[in-house]
Amino acid sequence: MCRFYLFLFLVLATPLWAAEDQTISEELYDLKSCRTIGSTDMVEVLLEVAGMTQIVTPDGKAEKEVASPLKAVAGFRYEERVLDFQVSEKPFFKSIREYSLAKVKMNIGETERTPNLDSNHRFVVCEINNKRASLFSPQGPLKSEQLLLIEEIPGNTLCLDLLLPPKPVKIGDSWKIPDSALLPFLNIDGVLEQTLEATLLSVADDLALVQVVGDSQGAYLGTFSEMTVNAKYQFDLRAQRINWLGMLLEEQRSIGHVVPGVDVKARLQVQISPLDAPKNLTDDDLKAFNFNPNETVIRLRYEDGKGLWRFHHPRSWYIIQDDQNSTLLRMLDKGNFVAQCNIVAMPKTDPKTPTPLKQFAEKLVKGLEKNSITVVASEESHNSAGYHELRVILDGKVEKDLPLRWVYFLLTDKNGFQTLVVFVIEAERLSQFGDSDEKIIDSFRMIN
């Protein structure tokens, strides 16, 4: 545990507030945040998660659900400076963070993983635009596991002011938490129904304690998620800021195309210490950065994985499976399944006599002969990486007359190493698929 420096967070477990038997006051308290553009905080976060996760795996010709115990402990420490801060019906917030700690120890069944944010990507921009938070590093593309590490945490500090009451309140008053606050606060894509309500519990020594409780039903990456929330936060009336948040969260989520099902309980603690001036996020420190997302920085990179390749991919693609000889990705658009990409290592060949295009296409058609296959296009070329490239596009139908498109790439390097990349797209999703295959293939490099 100490190797993650989580002992730094233990002091957060017991916030100081007034005894519950204090006299109820009719005094009104204005819990209005003074956070503005340029405000800077030091943030420390501890997240503990335990429960079960469920995935669907092949079992012969059928599929079966497999459940595994899940346990995770994550620690974060970052300085956060506000770049934009607009509170309205459609709030817009933006900040720049400098992470000195972002690490998780996760056990799923017998497998242990410890993803972390490397020092070359410690600067991260967080943006909230009437939906769940989006994060990217202006230093360059993140790995998918790094993005999940920093983006999938509930209780995003940039959105906490959305939990404050819209007008002055007295002890015992309650107010409803708006849906626009729940998307970034619970990190969900949409709210179907929710009952979250906040209540001012007490005020002592200029510290107001607020409780937020309720249930939420919503959507997350095409799945259905049910959450039960029991949270408290502390508002410093002198500093006019939330300086502490503690939350117990229970979630049940169905199995999706790109995420496992979960039945978990989580404990979150957040300590926020406003700074008089930035330490590592001064104007001079930030001159080199572009805070606006562009295709170069928001794409994700696959490298140091188990496969014999590296590449970049749009955020709509999710890595589902990764082993030494194959990698599987799936693409979602607004929660809808669009396509699948299979990357498979092929036997080495003589680079002087690569597979003929006609032979390659005929073999593909024969392999899919039960699916009413039509060859749409085929071509042979050398791509930007210098690989010999065969590309074949097929249209056809599978069971239940589902129209599909297959796009095959056979890549051969100068040493004869080969990789097969196959995209399978639902025909009705071709417009959403766009040029996703080209974006992956153009950056694809084999590692030998």
N, C-alpha and C positions, 0 to 999 in steps of 0.2 A: 504493500500500500504506500509506504513512504517514497518509493521510487517515482510515484506519480505526484508527490508533494501534496497529497490530499489532506495532510495534517493542517495545512494552511486554512482549510475550510471548516475545521471542527468548531471553531469559535462561533460559527454562524448558526449553530443548531438551536441556541436559546436566545431569541431577541428579547430586549428589555421593553416591557410595557407595564401599564398600570394594573393594579390588582382589580379583579373582576367586581369586587364589592364596592367600588367607588360610587359616589353619588351621581346619579344621572343628571346631566346638565342640559339646559335648553339653549345654551350658547351655540351659535352657528359657526362652523369652521369652513374656511375657504381652502379646499384641497386643490389648488390650481398650481400646476407646475411652472417653474420659472425657466425651464430648459429652453434654450434658443440656439440658433446657429452659432457654432463656436463652443458651446458647452462641452466639457470634457470630463469623463469619469474613469475611475479605475474599477474594473468589474472582476469579481471572483465567483466561480460557479462550481457547484458539485452536483452531479446527477448520478443516482443509483437506480438501477432497473433490475427486476427479477420477475420471472414467470415462465411462460411456455411460448414457443414459436412453432408454426405449422407450415409445411411446404408440401407440394404435390410432386411426387417422383414417379418415373416409369416403373411398372411392375409387369414385365412381359408385354402383352398387347394392351393391358389396361394401365390405369394409374391409381396410386394410393396416396393418402395423406400420411405424412410422417411428422410426429410431434417430438420436439427436443426441448430440454430445459434451457432457459436463457438467463444469463446473469451478466451485468455490465456495470462498470464504475467509470465515470468520465470526469475529468477536471479541466477547467478553463480559467485562464487569467488574461485579460486584455484591457488595453486603454482604448476608450471609444470617444471619438470627437464627432459632434453633430455637424453635418454639411448642409442639410435642409430639414426644416421642421414645420410642417403645415398641418394643423389640426382642423378638420372640417368633416363634412359628411363623407368625403372621399379623401382620407388623410394621405399625406405623402411625407415619408421620412427617409433620410439618407444619412449614413455615417461612415466613417473610416475607422477601422480597428487595427491595432497592432497587438498580435497575440504573442505573449511570452510563454504560454502553456496552452496546448490543445491536444488532449490525449485521452484514449479510452482503452480499457482492458475489458474485452468481451469474450465470454465463453458461451458457445452454442453447442450443446452436447459435449463431445470430447474435443471439439475444435476451439482453440484460443486464437484471438486476433488482437493486435494492438496498433491500429492505425493512428497516425499523428500528423500534425501539420508541420511540414519541414520549414526550416529557417528561411528558405528562398521564397516562401509564400506566406510570410507572417502578417503582411499587410492585406486586409480584406475590406472590401466595400460592402455594406449592408443596405439594402433598399426595400422599402415597404410602400407599395402603391395600391392600396385598397384590396390587398390579397396577402397570402403568406409571404414571408420574407424571402428575398433572393440575394444570394451572396456570390461574390466573385473576387479574385485577387487581381489587382492591376499589375502585379508582377508577372502574370502569365497563367496559362491554363492549370487548373487543379486536377488531381486524380478524382475519380468518382467517389472513392471512399473518403477522401479528404473533404469533399463537398458535403457528403452525408454527415460527417463528423461535426461540422460547424453549423450546418443549415437545419438539421433535423431536431434540434434541441428546443423543447417548449420553453415558454417564458422569455422570449426574445426581449432583451433590455431596451431595444429601440422603440418598442411598441407599448411599454408598460404604462405610459401616461394615458393611454386609451381606456385604462381601467378606472381612472379617476372620475368623480361625480361631475356632472355638467354644471352644477350650481352649489352654493354653500349648503352644508348639511349639519345636522346636530347628531349627537350620539343616539344610535338606534335607528337612524334613517337608512333606507335601502334604495338602490337604484339598479336598473337592469344593465347588464354588460351588452353592448351592441355587437351584432354579427361581425362588423368590420374589425372589431378588436380581437375576436376569437380566431380569425384566420391566421394572423401572425403569432398570436399568443399560444395557441394549441398546435400550430403548424399543420393546418388542414387546408384542403383546396376549396371546400364549400360547406356551408351549414344547412342542414335539412331542418333541424329542430333543436332548440337549446333553451335551457332554463337558468342560465347563470345569473346570479344576482350578488351584488356587493352590499355590505352593511358596515357602517362605522361603529366599531365595537367600543372604543375607548380613546381618551386623550389624556396624556400625562407627560409632564416635562417637555411640552411642545412636540410630542411624538404621537401621531394618530395611528391607531391600528385598525385596519380594514380586513374583513373576511370576504372571500369570494367562493361561493359554493353553487353547485348545480350540475346538470347533465347536458351533454352535447351529443348530437348525432350528425355525422357529416361524411364528406367524401375525402379520400386521400389516395392519390394515384390510381384512381379507378376502383377503389375498394370502399366498403362501408365500415365506418369507424364509430364506435360508441365510447364515450369518455365520461367518467365521474370525477369532478374537480372539487378539491377542498384546499383552498389556498388562503394565505394571509400575506399582506404587505404592510410595511411601515412607511408613513409619510412624515418627513421632518418639516414641521410648520415654519421653522426659522429659515431653513435652507430652501424650503418650497420644492422638495424633491422626494421621490420614493428612494429609500436607501437600503431596503431589504425586502426580499420575497422568499416565502417558503411555500411549497406546494406538494400535496399528495395527489397523484393522478393514477386512475385505473383506466385501462384501455382494452377493449376487445375489438379486434379488426379481422375482417375476412381475408382469405387468401386472394391475392390479385395476380395479374399477369406479370408484374415486375417486383412485387413485394410479398413477403411471407405473411401469413396470418399470425396474430399475436394475442395473447391473453396475459397482460403484465400489470404490475404495480410499480410506480416510479416515485422517487422522492427527489425533489429539486430544492436547492438552496442557492440564493443569489445575494451577494453583498455588493452594494454600489456605493462608491466613495467619490463624491464630486471633487474635482481638482480645481484649484485656483487658476492654473495655467497648464497647457499640455506639457508632457515630459518628452515623449517620443513622437508626438504628432504635431510638431510645430510647423509653421508656414514653410520654413526652409526644408523640413523633412519631407513635405508633401509636394514640393515643386515638380518632382520627376514623375508624378503619377497622373494618369487620366482617370477620372472618377466616373466616366460614362461607359457603360458596358458596350463592347463591340464583339463581333464574331470571334476575333482572335482570343480574347480573354475569357469569354463565357463558355467556349467549348471545353470539353474535358479530355484528358489525356490518359491513354492506357499504356503503362510501361511498368517494368519491374514486376509484371504479373507472372503467372505460371506458363503462359504461352510463349512461343518462339517469335514474337512480333511486338511491335509497338505502333500506335496510331492515335489520332485525335477523333473525337466524335461529338455530335451535337448533344445537348443536355436531354433531348427527348429520347435518347438511347440509354438503356440500363443494362449493366452486365449482370447476367443471371447465373452463369456457370463459367468456371475458368479452371482448366487443368493443363497439363503439359502439352497435349496434342490438339486441344480444341478450346474455343471460347464462344459462348452464346450470349447474344444481346437481343433485347426486344425494344421496340419503339412504341411510345404512347403519345397521343395528342389529345389534350383535354380529357384524360382518363380513358380514352378509347384505344384499344389495341390496333396498331397500324401494320407492323411488320416485324419480322424476325431476321436476325443475321447469324449465320453459323460460319465460324472460321476454323478450318481443319488443316493440320499439317499433312502433306502428301509425300509419297516416296520420292527420294532424290532421283533425278534423271540426268541424261547427258544434255548439257546446255546447248550443244551444237546441233542436236536433233530434237527440238521441243515438240510437244504433241501438236499434230496438225489440227487446225480449226474445225475442219469438216468432221474429223474423227471424234473430236471432243463433243461437238454438237449432237452427232448421231448417238453417242453413248448416253448423253443426258436424256434425249428423247426416249431411248429404249428403257432407261431406268424409270421413266415416268409414263410409260405407255398406257397405263390404266387410267390416266387422268385427262384424256382427250387433248393432247398437247399440240400446240401450234408454235413454230419458230417465228418469233417476231423480228429478231435481228441478231446478227453475229458479226464480230469483227476481230481482227488481229492487229496488235500494235506494240510499241514500246512506250511505257509510261514515263512520267517525270523522274521516277526513281531508277530508270534504266532497266526495269523488269520487262521480260517478254510477257505480254498480256493477251489472254483470250477472254472475250466477253460474249456471252450468249444470253438472249432474253427469250423466255418461253411464257406463253399463256396457256391456261388450262383450268380444269375444274376437278375438285376432289369430292369427297363424300358430301351428300346433301346438296350437290350442285353448287358448291361455294367457288366462285371464280377467283383464281389466284394468278399472280405473276411471279415468275422465278427469274432472278438475275444472277448469273454465274460469272465469276471471275477466276481464272486460273493464272496465277502469277508464278513466274520462274525467274530466279536471279541468275547472275553470270556463273555461279558455281553449281547450278542445277538444283538448288533447293526450291521446293514448290509449296505453295499454299493455295487452297481452294476457299474462296469467300462466296457465300450464297446468301442472297436476300430473297425472302419470301414475303410478298405484299398482298394484302387483300385488295382485290381489284377496285373496290369502291373507295379505297383509301389512297389511291395513287397520287391524287393531288396533294394530300397531306404528306405523303412520302417525299415528294419533290425530288431533289438531287442528293438525298441523304447518302446514297451509295457512293457517289462521286466524292463527297466530303470525307468519307472514311477511306476510300481507295487511294485518293490523292496523297494522304498522309501516311499510308501504310508502309511499314518497313519491316523486313524480316531480319531476325537476329540469329546469326549462325556462329 
